[in-house]
């Protein structure tokens, strides 16, 4: 699994709120609800099955098996996972990798390029150094010397990808890859593709708060997605986003953090400086065609901050919401495209998963 259960819960800043009213003249569709554990968190699927169509048999087992396979490929917490073995491999030689791992690494390289290095999956040594990796908390923040040594092991240029056959070459043996900010989004997309292969056209997939929707909700309209308010009780809603298709992901700094000597250190690390993001937004929510893209973009924009992040989001056509801490409480900044997705009523208050 890319993250342990605590870290994944911390990133689960968005959650689904299903509409319940059905048009009076329409037959009520059946909603198949499936769920289970995965990647240190939970997955759920809500699939709308038309009246008269048989329920897909064995779908829960198929999804569970699919996610188990992805976990075995993409986890840096399981020492026997493919990614963990890649992290232990020597540098300089081409290492064959599975199609899933290669696809995530290729998408991560693209996110690194458009974000100017704000997104970088080689950030693993820095995540560990600051106490947010598999080794857990340390007694004190790193010294300048240890930080400098860790930064030498970080950078997209240290990873080379070969398309055919899929393989990776590390420039040095101690390069360590952390896919926490993109692997869950990738898993959401794979589950969505599997649902479509089974003929399901209306669904909502949720893994740890990263969501992808298609078709109409059970109520016949768009799916209602609640974005959590930072620094508030877990089910406090910041905004309701309406989706008829596409995905939404949220990255935030407000759950996984610790304090030392009056200073707050959060788990979001800026690969360009090697340090936790100190003055960024509390959370960033991004809507994109795929969950993989939304997942990576939410982290990248959080690292970039509200000014540069909003500019980059607008340039890439990514609807994005930044929630920034202020003296009077949280303040919102968003792209115009994000504003068009907001529900006009019931945007604030308590929400249900």
N, C-alpha and C positions, 0 to 999 in steps of 0.2 A: 504494500500500500504506500502511496506517495507520502502520506502524513499519518501520524498517530491520531487516535480518536479526538484528543483534545485540540490539536491544531486544526483538524478538519472542521470541527464544530465552530472554531473561531472564524473560519472563512465562510461559514454558512450564513451570509448576511442577507440572503434573499430566500423567501419561501412561498409556496403556492397557496392561493386562496380560491377555491373552486366556487363558481356561481351555482346557485341551487334552483332558481326559478326556471320553469320550462313553459314554453308557449302553450296556451290552453288548447290550441287546435292541433298540436303536434303530438304524435305518440312519444312517450318517454323513452329515450335511448337507454340502453344498459351501460353502466360504467364498471369496467373491470379494474379493480384496484389491487396492485401487487406491490410487495415491498420486501426488503431484506437487508442484511448487513453487507457492506463492502468498503474496501479502501479506508478502513478506520472510521467510517461513518455509516450512513444508511442510503439505500436507493428506494425509489418508489416510482411506479408507473400508473397513470390513470388513462385508460384507453376507453374510448367511446365506441361501443359495438352497436351497429344499427339493428333495429328490431327485425327479427327473422333470420339474422345471420348467426351461425353458431359461435359460441365462445371459443377462442383459440385454445386448444388443449396443450398442456405442458409448457405454456409460455413462461411461467415463473421459473421453472427449472432451466429453461434455455437461457434466460437472462442471467440467472445466478451463475451458470457455467461460463457464460461469456465474460462476466465481470471477474470471475475467479481467474480466468486466463489472462485478462488485462492486468490484474493485480500481480500475477507472477511475472509479468514482463516489465512493469513500470515502477515497481516499488523500490525505494532505497532504504526501507525499514526491514524488509525480509532479506536476510543475508543470502538466501538461495535464489532470490529473484534475478531475472536477467539483468536488470539495471545495476543491481548490487555487484553482480559478477563483472560487469563492464567497468564499474568504478574501481574494482580491484585489479583489473587487467594491466599489463605492462603497456608502456607507451611506445609509439613508433611503428607498430604493426597494425595491419587491417584486421578488424575484429568483426566477423559476421554477426548480424543482429536480425531479429524477427521483423516482419513487415510492420507490426504495430509500433515497436520501439523506434524503428526508422522513421515512420510517419510522424510521430510526435517530435522527434529531434529535428526533422526538416521543417515542421511548422514553427518550432521554437527558433530556428535560425532566421526564418522570415520575420518573426516578431522582434528579434534582436535588431534586425536591420532597420525596420521602420521606426522603432522606438529610440534609435541612436544609442543602443546599449543599455537602456533602462530595464529591459527584460533580458535575462541571461541565465540559462539553465546550468551553467558551470559555477553558479554562485554557491554551490554546496559547501565548500570549505568555509566561506564566510558565515553561512547559516549556522554551521556547527560551532564556529568560533564564538559567536555571540550567544550560544546556548539555546538555539531553537531547532537543532537537528536531532538525529537519532540518539546522540550521546547525552542530550538533556542539558539542564542548567549548569553553569559553572559558578565558581565562587565570586568571580569579579569579571568585569569587562576586559577584553584583551588589551595588552600593551601595544604601543606603536610598533614595536619590533615584530611581534607575532602577527599583527594586522598586515604589516608590509609583506611578510612572508606568505600569508594566505592570499593576498591580492595577486601575487605572482602566479598563482595557480588558477586564476579566474580570467575568462575571456573567451568569446566565441571563436576567436582565431585558433584556440588550442584544440578545437574539434574539427575534424575533416570528415565529410560524408561522401560516400560513394553509392550511386544509385543502383548499379547492376554489377554483381549481386549486392543487395543492401549490406553495407558495412560502415564501420566507424573507425577512425584512427585518432588516437589521443597524442598530442605533442609531447606530453610528459605523463608518467605513470600516476602521479598524484592528482590529476584532474578528477574532480568528483561532480557528478551530475545530479541535480535535484529537479525533478519534474513536478513538484507540488503545485505550481501555478498554471499547469496546462493539462496534466494527465487526467484529472477528473472531467474536465470539459471534453476531452477526447473520448472518454468512456461514455459520457452522455450521448455524444453523437453516434457512437457505435450501437448503443441500445436503440436509439431512434431509427437508425437504418434497419436494425433487425425487426422492429415493429412494422416498418413499411414493407419489408420483405414478406411479412405474414399478412399483408393486406389491410393493416390498420392505418387509417388516414387521419384520425383525430386522436391526439394523445398529448400528455404532458409527462415528460421524464424529469426526474429530480434526483441528483446525487449530491448530497451534502450542500444543497443550496444553489448548485449550478443547474439551470433549467433549460429545457428546449420544448417548444410547443409546436403543434401542427393542427390545422383544421379548426373547427368550431368547438367550443367548450360544451359540456353537457347542457348548458342553458341556451346554446345556440349562437352565442356571441363570441367575443374574444376571451381568451383565458386571462383571468385576473391574477397578477403576480404581485405579492407584497414585498417591498424592499424594506429591510429592517432599519430602524433608526439607530445610529451609533450611540454608544455611551448611555444606553437605555435598557430597560428590561427586555428580555429576548424577543418577545412577541410584539413589541411596540413598532408600529408601522410608520415609516417615513413617507412613502409614496406607494400608490397602486399603479402598476404598469399593465397596459392591455396589450396582449400579444395574440395575433392570429397565426403567427409562424415565426421561426427564428429562435434565438436563445438569449438568455440574460445571465450575467454573472456579476458578483460583487466581491471586491477585495477591501478589507478594512484593517486598521491597526489597533482596534479598540478592545480586543479580547485577549490576544496572546501577547503579553508584555510583562516586564518586571521593572522594578525600580531599584536603583543603587545610588546612594548618596544624593538623593533628591532629584535624580535624573531618570526619565522614563525611556526604556528601551523596548521597542516593538519589533515583531518578527519580520516586518517588511524591510529587506536589506536592499540598499542601492548598490548594484554591482559596480557602478562607476567610482564610488567613493570608498566602498567596503564597509560602510557603516549603516545602521538602521536609519530609516527615514524619520527625521525629527519634526519637520515643519510641514509635512504634507497634509492632504485632506484626511479626515477620519475614515471615509469610505468612498469608493468609486464604483458605480454600477454601469455596466456597458451592455448594450443590445447589439447583437451581430447575427449574421446568417447561421453560424455554427457556434456550438458551446465551446469548442476548442479555441476559436478566435476570441470569443467574449471573455473566456477565462484568462487567457494571456494578456488581452488588452486591459482588463481591469487592474491587473498588477502593474503593467507598464505605465498606465496613466496615473496610478497612485504614486509610483516612484517619481514620475515627471512633475507632479504637483498640479494645482488647479490652473495656473496660468499657461505653462507650456503644455500641460495635458489637454486642456480645452482646445488649444490651437491645433494640436496633433489630431485630436478626435474629430474636429471639424474638417480638417484636411482629408482624413480618411473616410469621412462619411459615417462615423460611428456615433450613434446616439449615446450620450454619456451624462451621468449625474454625479457631481462632486458634492459631498457633504463636508463642509469645512467648519472646524470649531471656531467659535467666536465668543467674545465676552458675554453676549446676551444669549448664548446657546448656539446650536448648530445652524449654519446658514447654507443655502443651496446655491450651486452654480451648475448650469446645465447647457447642453447644446440645444439649438432650436428643434432639431429632430427628436430629441428625447422628450421635449415638452409636448409634442403631438401625440405621444404614446400614453400620457397620463390620464387616469380616470378623473373626471371632473368632480365627482362626489365621493365622499368617504375616503379621501386620500390620507387622512390622518386619523390616529386613534389606535385602538387595540385590534390586532388581526389574528386570524387562525391559520394554522398550517393546513 
